[in-house]
Amino acid sequence: MNCSAPNKVLPDFAESDVILVTGASSGIGAGIASLLNSLGATVIASGRSQEKLNALRNDCAEPERFHLEPKDLLDEMDALPKWVSGLVAKYGKLKGMVCSAGIASPMPLQLMELEKARRIFDINYFVPMLLAKGFCDRRNNAGRGAAILFLGSMAATNPLRAQVAYTGSKAAVVASAKGISLEYSSAGIRVNCISPAEVATPLFYGFSEELGDEAPEESVSGRYPLGIGSPGDIAPLAAFLLSDQAGWITGQNYILDGGYNGCGANW
Amino acid sequence: MDENKFLALFQDTLQRETPLNMDDILASLEEWDSLAAMASIALAEREFSKRLKLKELKQQKTVRDVYELFRA
């Protein structure tokens, strides 16, 4: 038995490893898309902002393997599985998919409005599920070794106040990811979640702004012994979970929280 | 529904890349598993307004048998 350690920490990907990343125009999705590209993968970067996607490609390691697919995923949501099929016809079968697109908005229970709550569930839950439906179509993925990574949230297991719909939508993602992993394990498709705590992204700053918090990093830093997260803290684990090095891992939810659960509550 | 349309729909339901023939043996199809059977039950309900039980479907041997079951 050879148990020798790999000579580097991060995995390598081949050019034929095509990985779709949604929410790639900013924040965690952008960080993951850039890292995967630098590790050798062919990345399909989807996001709402063509301008931000262009900027990301200009800065990435291998722009010729970084394809832009600007899209508002809420447009014709029912047709998302077909959209995935279209990408496969254009770029090849998918080795991986990262569902990073999401929204957060303060919503205390007494201010919950059904339409706003549904919109949060649409983008945070139904969009990734429909994308997964497309990915798991056997004609669209690379077969054994293909992997889906959903972005959950620490809020799914450690809810904060005033996040009724956001918390629920992320908890639903984490639960469904485990169910999907059971459905597709026999096909060799792995399905995992990363659930970050607060990470310094446009989503975080937008949420804080809605709460009227002018110094959000200071406000939350007390919760995290290792400080607030950055997209660079999330991307390496994402790359690992999408790689063949994680070939025996499925149905898991990894909480990246800067020490919150370990000691943050009493820190 | 004629045979050609059924074959196209059934191929899509099985998420199969190569075309099907009416005489294909279900058990020999790589795509024919429990998820495909559940998807086929949904196909029968959607396209033929026919409600089937998994057991009935699993008793069929060929693609043609499925077609005949859906139309019956």
Interface residues (C-beta under 8 A of the other chain):
Chain A: D137 R138 R139 E183 S186
Chain B: Q15 R16 E17 E31 D33 L35
